[in-house]
Amino acid sequence: MTRTTIRGSTRGVRMAAAVSLALVVTTVTAACGSTAPAPPTSRVERGQVSTKVSASGALAAVTSQNLGFAKAAQLTEVDVKVGDTVRAGQVLAREDPFNFQQLVNQQAAQLQNQQAILDRLVHSPTVHGDHRTLDQAKKILDVTKKNSDAIHEKDENSVDRARVALDFARRQYAQALHTYVVTDHCGPSPYSSHDSDSTSASDTATTSSSTTGSNPLSGLGGSSSGTSPLAAVTPNANCPTDKTALGTAKTNLISAKTTLDQAKKTLEVDDTQSKISEETQRANIVTAQNAVDSDSSDRGPNIAAQAALVANGAALVANAQRDLNNTVLYAPVAGTVSSITGAVGEYVGAGGGTSALAPGTDASIPGVGAAATSDQSSASSTGAPSATRPGGSAFMVLNNINTFQVVVPFEESDAAKVAPNQKVQVSFDALPDLTRDGTVLSVAPGGVDISGVTNYYATILLTDSDPRLRTGQTAEAGVLVADLENVLVVPNSAVIKQGGRSFVNVPGPDGKPRQQEFQPGLVGDDNTQVLSGLTEGQEIQLPQATVSGSPSGGGAGGGGGGRGGG
């Protein structure tokens, strides 16, 4: 079971109780006042994110301890000899770190690449660019419409002017025809009577003469036999000039009609082209809107997926770094070197496969009591060989150790996070003012059933002892399973979870809180890592204590979406 246990001195407990009482009094006073107090604030800052798994077990004395490397590699250095007395933390031996360093470099480069991709997604201008493209497409459509209206108006004006010009040309032709035929008696029109424009002009001339009350061809003589009256009239001397004027008027008439037809055709073509241009711009708007919708909907999931890759990359870097660190073997406690199996240049295997037997007992180290039984049963069930002599296949054995170890069962979900060499903080029920540091020595490869739940025993070695410790005392071990230093963090109490997303309250422009989303990384017992969305030094608001009235009294409490320890 994952939990955080806080232990301290009796004086510290009384001080914490006094602070809690002061908080309740302050909260009740504020709640009864006329105005609510300002919410407490904090800032996004660099710090540590750590998480622990805890379990209780029994304290046992240690008389011998097997040591080994976590990974197999070539032995490059042995700094002690059999019989040497060593102190806690002393370097005992080293493996070749080359392969492990290369793996760290590789994983770090991949993490850097994944982080760069995440940063690019978070700060990507794609959605903003899509909006700008959409706005620009709308502006272009407006301009296209205005341009189409202007072209249409211009073309209609051209048609109107062409009609006016055609009417004028018809009148000119009619006038020239009237002069040629009626006034100067030059004879019938030299142009075909089947010409529609000539006929219209002749009709115009006839209509014009009719309005004066006389026919331009009447009174010119002639008989009922159908002979043209013009035949009896002598042509005027102006006839050659009149004929030229009539030809010019005819040419102008044809040109005016052609101009009108061309103006009408231009109007039709320009209207069609304008409609095509407008529809093209409308299609561009639809395309831009689709891009906005698609990129906006993909942004959140893409960032979340990439953040998961970053978190996975960080875990791989941490594992690789731990393997690199484990190429140096340190003495976890003070003692005397009783056995060394391996020489410089040889390849040594990973430690922990077998264990030396403790003197005077059939229990194997690191397990004692129930832990030893679990280890033995696991070895027999998997076919693993058992050690039959001190030293076994362990690389190095320390004897005469005046310290203790704690054998604790972890539920399978927590046991998966526990590994050798992790740091541990141990507290004792019988000694509430005492805490000791320790390291994970070993985790049983097989589980045991405790009250229907599979548990795995782990052996934790204390790095320091105390004269008040006794074998069999109950101890609680908190194993540090994840730890990040110098990263951006916010308090867990400030984190608000909504729909799988994480927010914090920040002061708005008007002083009122507003939610700001951020991308969390590792969630520790007290703090949450910030991957993106918040900046260092940014002010955030913490949940404010509230007072709930009830017949039995009120209580003060805080709210928050984060996970804290208690």
Secondary structure as UniProt FT lines:
FT   HELIX           10..32
FT   STRAND          41..43
FT   STRAND          45..67
FT   STRAND          73..78
FT   TURN            82..83
FT   STRAND          85..86
FT   TURN            88..89
FT   STRAND          91..95
FT   HELIX           98..122
FT   HELIX           126..178
FT   HELIX           179..183
FT   TURN            193..194
FT   HELIX           196..210
FT   TURN            211..213
FT   TURN            216..219
FT   TURN            224..225
FT   HELIX           229..232
FT   TURN            237..238
FT   HELIX           239..325
FT   TURN            326..327
FT   STRAND          328..330
FT   STRAND          335..340
FT   TURN            344..345
FT   STRAND          347..348
FT   TURN            351..352
FT   TURN            359..360
FT   HELIX           370..382
FT   TURN            390..393
FT   STRAND          396..411
FT   HELIX           412..415
FT   TURN            416..417
FT   TURN            420..421
FT   STRAND          423..428
FT   TURN            429..430
FT   STRAND          431..443
FT   STRAND          448..450
FT   TURN            451..452
FT   STRAND          453..462
FT   TURN            467..468
FT   TURN            471..472
FT   STRAND          474..491
FT   HELIX           492..494
FT   STRAND          496..498
FT   TURN            499..500
FT   STRAND          501..507
FT   TURN            509..510
FT   STRAND          513..523
FT   STRAND          527..532
FT   TURN            536..537
FT   STRAND          539..541
FT   STRAND          546..548
FT   TURN            551..552
FT   STRAND          555..557
//
